[in-house]
Amino acid sequence: MQKRIEEFNRFAMNTDLKQVSNGLYNGKMGICIYFFELAHLTSEKKYRFFAEKLLDDVVNNVSENIGFKDENELTGICMAINYLLDKGYVTGNPNNVLKELDNRIIRLLLFNYGIENDKNLNLTVINSLLGNLLYLAVRLQNSRLNRDERSIIQNVIIENINRIETNETNKFIEPPFFSVTEYFIPSYLQLLRQIYKLHFFDLKIEKIIEGLSCQLLNCYPQNKANRLLLSLAMQETMETFGNPNGWDEHIEVLQQHLVIPQIIHEFRNKNVAFFNGLCGFFYLLRKTGKGDKYNKLFLDKISNSDVWLFLENKESLNGSIGLYGGLSGVALTFLHITHNPDSVTFFDVINSQYV
């Protein structure tokens, strides 16, 4: 397995990345995160050098190449840069480094969605909006924001939470597959928790939680991994808001008959990526504090996956090296387990802040 990862690393480092997007999910920013984490886990200087090269390339091109239509790409890049600064992989004040990009996200949220006139938006659009708000909520945790910057971000979040609330789309729909990024309600609960802890919209958030409660108590995801995702989101929400009526009993119902080894084995052979597969479930399970006992099962499933056959076809591999949906994320998960399972990686932070 180590040889496979080394072969993948060589391929990624020698690929012409001019044809790869700048983004976090499937582009250069995600590969950049992978190589920073790889350098940290292995202490190999060549990986850090390549990560810094990728970061320079993204930063030098992001301003001129990303338009409003690429809002997900823009937010993902900001999420990644914020992580690199917090982790100390790069130095700088995030309020200076991210100022221009944050302003573009804010303008996007204020002027580009047109949600106020559309009460039946596609859930994909609402998920995109939610991702932007989660990022801004994380930025609000930075104590070095000045009063005006903080006030602007707060007002943008308030306005767009109100837009979500007035939208009539069914937001309780479960994705047709397990996903740490596409299941709206767990992520929405995360946003409401983060905003509530910042104490600038408390009464409204309390009313929203109260309004969600009835429908939440009728949610029973068919996918068992999604069931665990929802139950953890509700459990974490209880830790912030107390125990809304009936939540503890429903969490118990959701977690009944969740046999973790069985869920791990139910992931298909190639279904190992972070955003909707085995690696995403691995990081979700870590939130329970009980994930370590299943490390061998995860390693076996990852090692025996046919996704590594991409290495035999370099042309098809070009589209499969991303962090969220490709081999970068799979390799990072494997190395995290084998090299330093107690460390906190990008995926841990994403799951704690955005999921």
Helices and strands as residue ranges (DSSP letters): H 2-14, G 17-19, H 28-42, H 45-65, G 68-70, H 71-87, H 94-97, H 99-111, G 115-117, H 123-140, H 147-166, H 184-198, H 202-216, H 224-241, H 247-255, H 260-266, H 278-286, G 291-294, H 295-303, G 306-312, H 314-317, G 318-320, H 327-339, H 346-353
